[in-house]
Structures are given as structure tokens and as C-alpha cells.
Amino acid sequence: MQKDLLCLYDLTKKDFDKIFSRASVLKKKQKQGEVYHPLKGKTLGMIFEKPSTRTRVSFEVGTFQLGGLALYLRWTDTQLGRGESIPDTARALSRYLDGIMIRTFKQETVEELARSADIPVINGLTDLYHPCQTLADVFTMTEQRGGYANRKVAYIGDGNNIAHSWINAALRLDFDLTLACPRNHTPKDAILKRAQKEASSNISLVHDPYKAVKGADVISTDTWVSMGQEKEYRERIRAFKGFQVNEELVAASKDDVMVMHCLPAHRGEEITDGVMDGKNSVVFDQAENRMHVQKAVLELLMGRKA
């Protein structure tokens, strides 16, 4: 792997497979109660400009399980909140820490931090990408379906950071991906067209969710109103009418289709209770696997060689 994890486009297929292999091993160790401390004496700084449940807890607990220390740094409690430059912050933190995870708004912030830091930087979420989430999603598919090859994923909803990360994963791993999004809420054209040009698999955009889920192994969705979009709530609810992952839509796919949601879910909007809690849901398996894949990333970037 490279020094940083900023975007799934930067990973090779070999990188994905190594992360998944280590995640599987680390998950088994944790389930068996085996003590394994490749991060002993190491500290991860976690910078949060956006609030979080799963990102904070999974990174903090995962670092602890690997023998390291995770330090929570709220943006407004640091000098970043008073205007200190990203490069100056990066240079200072590089003298104290062994790695940085940042959850913020702009992808440019993460990239500038990584350029200036001497230590690994992990993108915990930006408005453009959410690589750790999609790593967990593909790992869940691999774990429960024996691999990602020859699989079909249907992503239903907003063309947001989750959609962009699914696009990059499909490009690198050659599984088929169909995105069903409202016309005014599609993924960024440059990201989609790059993938369609470079991928050997089928990556397509449609505006009919039923067309997308036909023959799918996975149905994935996300909230229609992400953080920072609250003022657009009413418009988005109208725009996404017909894109709900409900019992009727799931029934139009394979009997054993896996339904994913990156959480938090707005039940009754993008997904129904019946689907979220139903037999096809692997939502909480995904949530758990965030920790396992992130532990693999931490070990590979910060720990002794596996």
C-alpha cells in the first residue's frame, strides 16, 4: 500500500485483497479472544470536523485492540478551529503521532494533510469519498458470498461519497455495479466516466431502481440527506420518491440478495423497517466489519509487517 488511504482509486487489487485477508485474520483473533498488539507503543490521532458514531468507536476500539492509543481531536478544540494551516498542523502532529485519521468535509483537506504529514493519513470520510465504509461493504460481500468476482451490486439513492467509493471499488475489483439515482442527484460525472473508461466490468447509471436490482447480489443505499444538506430536506424527499429500498424492491432482486446501509439510517425514508430488520439485511454485519477492515488498514500502515 501507499503511505496513505485517501481514496479507493489509489489502491490496487492486491491492496484490497491484502486488507481483506488481514481483516479476516484479525476478526478471527478478536472473536477467539487472542491478544495481538502490532500497534504497541503507537498512537493514532483522530481529527473530527464532522460528528460520528461508527467511525469514532470503530477506530478507537480497533486501535486499542491492536495495542495502540487512539486520541480524539475535535476540530474546534484544536488550533485548526482558530485558523492554523493544514500543513503546519500536519508537521506538528507528525512529531507526536504515528498516524492520523480525519473525518471532514473537503477531500482537499485530507489530501493537503497527507502531503504535509510524514505519517500515514486515513480518510475517515469526506463529502467526496468514504473509503473505509466501502472497504467494509466489499469485505462483508466477500465474507458472506465467498468473494467479489462475478458479483453484481446495485446502489440505490444519492450519488454521494458512498456512490463514488462503490464506483472506485468496482473499477479496481471488476464486479458489476449499477447505480440508480434521481436525475439531479447523480455521481460526479468525472468519477463515473473515469471508471467506465478504465473498468473491465460493467459500471452503469440508471434512473429506475427496479432495473438496477434485477439479478443483484447486493443492494446498497444511504441516507438521502447527508450532513450539511439539512436545508435541502424537503426538496430531497420529493426528488428521491420511488428510490426507497422497501420490500417490493427487494422482492424484485434475488431471493438471497444482501441489503446494505452504511448508517445512520432514516427509517421510513430511504429504507423500511421491514427491510432493515429483515432476513436479507446485513446492515449490522457491515457496521461490525468497519472495525475489522480498519484494524487491517491500521496494521498495514502503522504496525509491524504482517
C-alpha positions as CSV (number, residue, x, y, z in Angstrom):
1,M,0.0,0.0,0.0
2,Q,0.9,3.6,-0.4
3,K,1.7,5.8,2.7
4,D,-1.9,6.9,3.0
5,L,-5.5,5.7,2.4
6,L,-7.3,8.7,0.8
7,C,-9.4,7.1,-1.9
8,L,-10.1,3.6,-3.1
9,Y,-9.0,4.6,-6.6
10,D,-5.4,4.8,-5.2
11,L,-5.5,1.1,-4.2
12,T,-4.6,-1.9,-6.4
13,K,-6.5,-5.1,-6.4
14,K,-3.6,-6.6,-4.5
15,D,-4.0,-3.9,-1.8
16,F,-7.7,-4.7,-1.5
17,D,-7.0,-8.4,-1.2
18,K,-4.3,-7.9,1.4
19,I,-6.7,-5.7,3.5
20,F,-9.5,-8.3,3.3
21,S,-7.1,-11.1,4.2
22,R,-5.7,-9.3,7.2
23,A,-9.3,-8.2,8.2
24,S,-10.4,-11.9,8.2
25,V,-7.4,-12.9,10.3
26,L,-7.8,-10.0,12.8
27,K,-11.5,-10.7,13.1
28,K,-10.9,-14.3,13.9
29,K,-8.2,-13.3,16.5
30,Q,-10.7,-10.9,18.2
31,K,-13.5,-13.5,18.2
32,Q,-11.2,-16.0,19.9
33,G,-10.0,-13.5,22.4
34,E,-6.4,-13.7,21.2
35,V,-4.2,-10.8,22.3
36,Y,-2.4,-9.3,19.3
37,H,-0.6,-6.0,19.7
38,P,1.2,-4.9,16.5
39,L,0.5,-1.2,17.4
40,K,2.0,-1.4,20.9
41,G,3.5,2.0,21.7
42,K,1.8,3.6,18.6
43,T,-0.7,6.5,18.7
44,L,-3.4,7.3,16.2
45,G,-4.7,10.9,16.1
46,M,-8.4,11.1,15.1
47,I,-9.4,14.6,13.8
48,F,-13.2,15.1,13.6
49,E,-14.7,18.1,11.8
50,K,-17.9,16.0,11.3
51,P,-19.6,14.2,14.2
52,S,-19.6,10.4,14.2
53,T,-20.7,7.2,15.9
54,R,-19.3,4.3,14.0
55,T,-16.1,5.9,12.7
56,R,-15.0,7.1,16.1
57,V,-15.9,4.0,18.0
58,S,-14.6,1.5,15.4
59,F,-11.2,3.3,15.0
60,E,-10.8,3.9,18.8
61,V,-11.7,0.4,19.9
62,G,-9.8,-1.1,16.9
63,T,-6.7,0.8,17.8
64,F,-7.0,-0.3,21.5
65,Q,-7.4,-4.0,20.4
66,L,-4.2,-3.7,18.4
67,G,-2.3,-2.4,21.5
68,G,-2.2,1.3,20.5
69,L,-3.8,4.5,21.7
70,A,-6.4,6.5,19.8
71,L,-6.5,10.2,20.6
72,Y,-9.8,12.1,19.8
73,L,-9.2,15.6,18.4
74,R,-12.3,17.6,17.7
75,W,-11.6,20.2,15.0
76,T,-12.9,23.1,17.1
77,D,-10.8,22.1,20.1
78,T,-7.6,22.3,18.1
79,Q,-5.8,25.2,16.5
80,L,-7.4,24.2,13.2
81,G,-10.6,25.7,14.6
82,R,-8.7,29.0,15.0
83,G,-7.2,29.1,11.5
84,E,-3.9,27.2,11.8
85,S,-2.9,26.0,8.4
86,I,-3.3,22.3,7.5
87,P,0.5,22.0,6.6
88,D,1.5,23.4,10.0
89,T,-0.8,21.1,11.8
90,A,0.4,18.1,9.8
91,R,4.1,18.9,10.5
92,A,3.5,19.3,14.2
93,L,1.3,16.2,14.6
94,S,3.9,14.1,12.7
95,R,6.3,14.8,15.6
96,Y,3.8,13.3,18.1
97,L,1.7,10.7,16.4
98,D,2.2,7.5,14.3
99,G,-0.9,8.0,12.1
100,I,-3.8,10.3,11.5
101,M,-7.4,9.5,10.7
102,I,-9.5,12.5,9.7
103,R,-13.3,12.9,9.2
104,T,-14.0,16.2,7.4
105,F,-15.9,17.9,4.7
106,K,-13.5,18.6,1.8
107,Q,-11.4,15.9,0.1
108,E,-8.8,18.7,-0.5
109,T,-8.3,18.9,3.3
110,V,-7.4,15.3,3.6
111,E,-5.1,15.4,0.6
112,E,-3.3,18.5,1.9
113,L,-2.9,16.9,5.3
114,A,-1.4,13.8,3.7
115,R,1.0,15.8,1.5
116,S,2.4,17.7,4.6
117,A,2.4,14.8,7.1
118,D,5.3,12.4,7.4
119,I,3.0,9.8,8.9
120,P,0.1,7.8,7.3
121,V,-3.2,9.7,6.9
122,I,-6.5,7.8,6.6
123,N,-9.6,9.3,5.1
124,G,-12.4,8.6,7.7
125,L,-15.0,10.4,5.4
126,T,-15.2,13.4,3.2
127,D,-18.1,14.7,1.1
128,L,-16.4,13.1,-1.9
129,Y,-15.3,9.7,-0.6
130,H,-15.9,7.2,2.2
131,P,-13.2,4.5,1.5
132,C,-13.3,2.8,4.9
133,Q,-17.1,2.2,4.6
134,T,-16.9,0.7,1.2
135,L,-13.9,-1.5,2.2
136,A,-16.2,-2.9,5.0
137,D,-19.0,-3.3,2.5
138,V,-17.0,-5.3,0.0
139,F,-15.4,-7.3,2.8
140,T,-18.9,-8.2,4.0
141,M,-19.8,-9.3,0.5
142,T,-16.6,-11.3,0.2
143,E,-17.1,-12.9,3.6
144,Q,-20.7,-13.9,3.0
145,R,-20.6,-14.7,-0.7
146,G,-17.1,-16.2,-0.9
147,G,-15.6,-13.3,-3.0
148,Y,-16.4,-10.3,-5.1
149,A,-15.7,-11.8,-8.5
150,N,-18.7,-12.1,-10.8
151,R,-21.0,-10.3,-8.3
152,K,-23.4,-7.6,-9.1
153,V,-24.0,-4.6,-6.8
154,A,-27.0,-2.2,-7.1
155,Y,-26.6,1.1,-5.4
156,I,-29.9,3.0,-4.8
157,G,-30.1,6.6,-3.9
158,D,-27.9,9.7,-3.8
159,G,-24.8,9.9,-6.0
160,N,-22.7,10.9,-3.0
161,N,-19.4,9.8,-1.3
162,I,-20.7,6.2,-0.8
163,A,-21.6,6.0,-4.5
164,H,-18.2,7.4,-5.5
165,S,-16.4,4.8,-3.3
166,W,-18.5,1.9,-4.7
167,I,-17.6,3.2,-8.2
168,N,-13.9,3.1,-7.4
169,A,-14.1,-0.4,-5.8
170,A,-16.0,-1.8,-8.8
171,L,-13.3,-0.3,-11.1
172,R,-10.4,-1.9,-9.2
173,L,-12.1,-5.3,-8.4
174,D,-14.1,-5.8,-11.6
175,F,-17.5,-6.6,-10.2
176,D,-20.6,-5.2,-11.9
177,L,-22.2,-2.0,-10.4
178,T,-25.4,-0.4,-11.3
179,L,-26.3,2.9,-9.7
180,A,-29.9,4.1,-9.6
181,C,-30.1,7.8,-8.8
182,P,-32.6,10.6,-9.4
183,R,-31.5,12.7,-12.4
184,N,-30.4,15.7,-10.4
185,H,-28.6,13.7,-7.8
186,T,-26.2,11.5,-9.8
187,P,-22.5,10.8,-9.0
188,K,-19.9,13.3,-10.2
189,D,-19.5,12.8,-13.9
190,A,-15.7,12.8,-13.9
191,I,-15.6,9.9,-11.4
192,L,-18.2,7.8,-13.2
193,K,-16.7,8.4,-16.7
194,R,-13.2,7.6,-15.5
195,A,-14.4,4.3,-14.1
196,Q,-16.4,3.4,-17.2
197,K,-13.4,4.1,-19.3
198,E,-10.9,2.1,-17.3
199,A,-13.0,-0.8,-15.9
200,S,-13.3,-4.2,-17.5
201,S,-16.6,-4.7,-15.6
202,N,-20.0,-3.0,-16.2
203,I,-20.5,0.2,-14.3
204,S,-23.7,1.9,-15.3
205,L,-26.1,4.7,-14.2
206,V,-29.8,4.3,-14.5
207,H,-32.8,6.1,-13.1
208,D,-35.0,3.1,-12.4
209,P,-34.3,1.2,-9.1
210,Y,-36.1,-1.9,-10.3
211,K,-33.8,-2.1,-13.3
212,A,-30.8,-1.8,-11.1
213,V,-31.7,-4.5,-8.6
214,K,-32.5,-7.2,-11.2
215,G,-30.1,-10.1,-10.6
216,A,-28.2,-8.2,-7.9
217,D,-26.2,-9.9,-5.2
218,V,-26.1,-6.7,-3.1
219,I,-28.5,-3.8,-2.7
220,S,-26.8,-0.8,-1.0
221,T,-28.3,2.5,0.0
222,D,-27.5,5.6,2.1
223,T,-29.4,8.5,3.6
224,W,-30.9,10.9,1.2
225,V,-29.9,13.9,3.3
226,S,-26.3,13.9,4.4
227,M,-24.7,16.1,7.0
228,G,-24.6,19.7,5.7
229,Q,-27.7,19.2,3.5
230,E,-30.4,19.7,6.1
231,K,-31.7,22.8,4.3
232,E,-32.4,20.7,1.2
233,Y,-34.5,18.2,3.2
234,R,-37.9,18.8,1.6
235,E,-36.5,19.0,-2.0
236,R,-34.6,15.8,-1.5
237,I,-37.5,13.9,-0.1
238,R,-39.5,14.8,-3.2
239,A,-36.6,14.0,-5.6
240,F,-36.0,10.6,-4.1
241,K,-39.6,9.4,-4.1
242,G,-39.6,6.0,-5.7
243,F,-36.0,5.2,-4.6
244,Q,-36.8,3.7,-1.3
245,V,-35.3,0.3,-0.5
246,N,-38.5,-1.5,0.5
247,E,-40.0,-5.0,0.5
248,E,-41.3,-4.6,-3.1
249,L,-37.9,-3.5,-4.4
250,V,-36.0,-6.3,-2.6
251,A,-38.5,-8.9,-3.9
252,A,-37.6,-7.8,-7.5
253,S,-34.0,-9.0,-6.9
254,K,-32.5,-12.4,-6.0
255,D,-34.1,-14.3,-3.1
256,D,-30.8,-14.1,-1.2
257,V,-29.8,-10.6,-2.1
258,M,-27.9,-8.8,0.7
259,V,-29.2,-5.4,1.7
260,M,-26.6,-2.9,3.0
261,H,-26.9,0.5,4.5
262,C,-23.8,2.5,5.8
263,L,-25.8,4.0,8.7
264,P,-27.2,6.1,10.3
265,A,-30.5,5.1,8.6
266,H,-33.6,7.3,8.4
267,R,-36.1,4.5,8.7
268,G,-39.2,5.1,6.6
269,E,-37.3,7.3,4.1
270,E,-34.5,5.5,2.2
271,I,-35.2,2.1,3.8
272,T,-38.1,0.5,5.5
273,D,-38.1,-1.2,8.9
274,G,-39.1,-4.4,7.3
275,V,-36.1,-4.5,5.1
276,M,-33.6,-3.1,7.6
277,D,-34.6,-5.7,10.1
278,G,-35.4,-8.5,7.6
279,K,-33.7,-11.7,6.6
280,N,-31.8,-10.0,3.7
281,S,-30.2,-7.3,5.8
282,V,-26.5,-7.4,6.6
283,V,-26.5,-3.8,7.9
284,F,-25.1,-4.6,11.3
285,D,-22.5,-7.1,9.9
286,Q,-21.3,-4.1,7.8
287,A,-21.1,-1.9,10.9
288,E,-19.1,-4.5,12.8
289,N,-16.8,-5.0,9.8
290,R,-15.9,-1.4,9.8
291,M,-13.7,-2.1,12.8
292,H,-12.1,-5.3,11.3
293,V,-11.1,-3.7,8.0
294,Q,-9.9,-0.5,9.7
295,K,-7.7,-2.6,12.0
296,A,-6.2,-4.2,8.9
297,V,-5.5,-0.8,7.4
298,L,-4.0,0.4,10.7
299,E,-1.8,-2.7,10.9
300,L,-0.6,-2.3,7.3
301,L,0.1,1.4,7.6
302,M,1.3,1.8,11.2
303,G,2.2,-1.6,12.6
304,R,5.0,-4.1,12.1
305,K,4.8,-6.0,8.9
306,A,2.2,-8.8,8.9
